[in-house]
Amino acid sequence: MKSKLLLIAFILISSFCRAQDVEIKGTVNEAATGMPMPGVYISVQNSEVSTATDIDGNYIIKAPVGSKLVFSFIGYDTIIKDVTGTGNISVSMTENAKTLDEVVVIGYGTQRKKEVTGAVSVVSSKTLEDMRPVKVEQALQGTVSGVNVTTQSGKPGAALDVRIRGIATNGDNAPLVLIDGYIGSLSDINATDIENITVLKDAQAAIYGTSGANGVILVTTKKGKKNSKTSFSYNTYTGFQETTRKLPLLNATEYALLLNEKYANGGQPIPFPNVSSLGEGTDWQDEVFDTGVPIINHDLSVAGGSDKVTYRVSGSHLDQDGIIGGDKSHFERNTARISLNADLTEKLKLFTNVIYLTTDTQGFNENVLGSVLFNAINTPSIYSPYDANGDFTVLPTGSSSIPGSNLGNEIINPLAQIANTYNDYNLKKLSGTFGADYEVIKNLTVTGRVGFNTQNRDERIFNKQISYGGKVFDNVRSSVNQNAFDDNDYTFDAFATYKLSLNEAHNFTGTLGTTVFKTWGKGLYATGFDVPNNSWEFADISLTTGFSDSKTAGSYSYDDRRVSYFGRIQYDYKGKYLVSGMLRRDSSTKFGANNRVGYFPSVTGGWVLSEEDFFNKENSILNFAKLRASYGVLGSDRFGSNLYVGLLNGEATYIYNGALVNGFAIGALPNPNLKWEEARKLDFGLDLNFFNDKLQFVADYFEDTRANLLIPGIPVSGILGTYGPGGQNPTLNAGTVVNKGFEFALTYDNTFGNDFHVKASYNVTFINNEVTEVNNGTGFYGGGEFAVGQPQPTRMEVGHPMGYFYGYQTDGIFQNADELAAHPDQSALGAAAQPGDIRFVDTNGDGVINADDRTEIGDPIPDATMGFNLQLDYKGFDFAVYTFASLGNDMVRNYERNLTDVNRMNYTLNRWTGEGTSNSVPRMTTAATSNNVFSDFFVEDASYLRIQNVQLGYTINPDFTEKAGITKLRLYAGVNNLYTFTKYSGFDPGASSGAPLSSGIDFGFYPVPRTYLIGLNLNF
């Protein structure tokens, strides 16, 4: 009887437990986009009960209370949720970017991350979402080891320079950028259209031959997904901008006291007998810098797909004003993009991606002598912006009878300069690719595609008739320049890929193809004089009435072509041993018949140690290890056209029949033996994953040797006629540069529980840049500019970094006459030294200080660059911070004009005023000195650490928003360019002119603004 009662009780309890199964409903979305995910597998843990989401991402399942639901989908992190009762369980799934099965684009194909044998880095769409860069290039700074991004200016629409593993050439160092297969520009595309960015840094790029010598950046854009309903995504942000820094300049009282001392030391009457009424004076930086400057961005996309066709259509609008110049500094960008893929048959697939871009830009001259910031820095604070009549104050040129007026003929009122600047630049560009994949037989696919760019640019510049009081910027006659340019290119790729596997051990992938590239264009520019009403509104050549004796119109045209053939074989044995060999043949019209064709081979290999039998696969610490190596030779033809032939493009004026006649003369002397620049890339790498791929470590050693660099202006006899107007000496392959270094990257990516996700990454790159050959007859190639009339301050010379600073070393300040007597004579530099002057070093020990004592005094190339980035997600909250540091780069302080009465920075308050008062800043005097010659006094350490981006966001619970048909609603606030830690005196230690030989010379770089943003992401 007892046993029967127990049996009955057991049946009742089992029935009761069975009766506790509850119905769970919910939706599964993609975390990055909020879009529904069809086909997600949902199961009850330790049970055979399962289901999958439908086309709208919805599901229904029954599960016991207290059980767990497991959500899984290939390529995404698995999610486990507790069943607590009847209700809704909706989840957002995150792509598993750390899996070794992740597919990486490598050029004319893809590989699993596990099989990649080159130095390859990937930037995800999540990173782009966190950073919200105005320009996509900014997202590479600090996120990819070996990549350094510098800005030429903080003005709206300014260009950025991307360098992969250092400066390799005295010419074009920009990497090749391919957007879904066509040659493009990162600045052309909206960040929210990008799925990921892949950077090829070593011989892995050799498949691109002549185009890949500076590295390759592959952009994969977002596309529609199959079997998904139409979904919409709207993103917007708005904010305001301000300068990150003002230079510490002298106020009016400080300036007057310093000038009095300067004149008194020069034996002249003091200019300001009474300084008590001057006060602070005008802060010219406050006058030119605006605050609360707006920026706004909108983008909208529509995506979806059926079983055969997928589509994504998007558009964006960016409107940004500049922090200097008001409406005279403005940038507007509009993009429209369509991506369409269609499976016509099971074997034939068509794809297309087209982008239309327009920009409208206004700006003014910068980073040169006479720029707005240059004038704001050097204009004394004693002057008011406006005179008694309300007109712009005219700054004096200088008079010996008026002490304090000697500002020279360059410095003008910066507010007047802004007001009298008129220009407009417009760009219209259509880019894209059309292509098809056809599976001829199983594992053999043929791809054909055409990529293209066609753009029209026009600009209008009005030069107003204006007088600034006898300055070089005076314009006695109004004029308007109108220029129009038409540039085009297309790339045709045809290649076949065949995959073969033998005995599930030997795996081969072969690629064979050809590429045809053509670029052509023309330009027309003209000038009209005497603009009606001296007004921007009438600034059109059709309305001008004046004439000029000189030529007022010009044009150019070009047509360059390249034909290439390439092949690659990839092999792996059981996923352990990996090898890839590539060969590319390029032929370019930029070379003569002697060197038109170049062959560029490369090989990469890898050994996956963790697949070996001796590797402990039960190891709970190290779970993946791979060694890799690569070596390849790539070429470059990135230089001017027709250097191998002679052209009559020089200037000439003849007397013919008693009259002056304009004609032509010899231009650049040709060199028919010009050949390819040659990039030899060597890389050894190590990849390690720890703790079930939660911690990843990547290390690389690289050597990049660029040989046969083109050096222009090789000295030749003047009898050849190259020294006439427009003439140029020939260009030769005469230089070699070597970049060596190490890269390290460490990433920790883990989810704690179901709600807290952490991703932290650190990367660092050490580079040593050295010129090993300059075979041009002089042993060096000079560049750059310092002050007015001084020798070129930078050089490309054997044994030194590219573009190093060449000048005088200093050794403090002369304190007394005894120190002067014990030191070599310095009068050859311009004036005999006096106590309080800079003491220069006799570097060659010949007992005299002269031009032979110039030496290396710094260089603009950083010794190390690094980034530390952190992403945190907790339930609906997300937080991200991105930082970047550059160490060991120097900058030339060239924004101070050395005329007698200009304003100065406040470091001059610590000047030498007597023995022992200063050993770093020289005396102030109007007398002649050598203190202003180019020396390390003007070179500063420009190392810096920058907090690039900080963002805090919150995603509203989808259970709430779905009632309104919204799949994702995220609000966020952030700051771009939050703060820069540096000892550099100038506006921006991270700026660069972009030119290899003058990148570190600062004329007053327009600073990148600090931008405060609020925005939202809305998907429905």
Order of alpha helices (4+ residues) and beta strands (2+ residues): alpha-beta-beta-beta-beta-beta-beta-beta-beta-beta-beta-beta-alpha-beta-beta-beta-beta-beta-beta-beta-alpha-alpha-beta-beta-beta-beta-alpha-alpha-beta-beta-beta-beta-beta-beta-beta-beta-beta-beta-beta-beta-beta-beta-beta-beta-beta-beta-alpha-beta-beta-beta-beta-beta-beta-beta-alpha-beta-beta-beta
